[in-house]
């Protein structure tokens, strides 16, 4: 397939490819003797579907992970998960530079406005294998 520029690399499957890449990175992490299982979350209520790409365990906590192919994107599903499960940390993998953001916003869940507060660690896709070390540094 001849490439005519960087735009030739973009496909309608890039989101799925990015999620697959992150999943493969998670599976390849030590300890190697452990059978790694992948977990995700789906909230399937009428007119209120939400999903989290991966759930990982770090420091005895369940951390939601979102994978985005761009530098920005809405995180509504993440906000729903954080609110319903009362979590205070999340990770987003995307194509932007690493950052740590303290999110404070509100979301309408089941016709009720709820406050959402959490710490969002954003990492470029290529740092997937370093997520646990970086999460420990910001905790």
Secondary structure, 3 states (H helix, E strand, C coil): CCCCCHHHHCCCCHHHHHHHHHHHHHHCCCCCCCCCCCEEEEEEECCEEEEEEEEEEECCEEEEEEECCCCCCCCHHHHHHHHHHCCCEEEEEECCCCEEEEEEEEEEECCEEEEEEEEEEEEEHHHHHHHHHHHHHHC
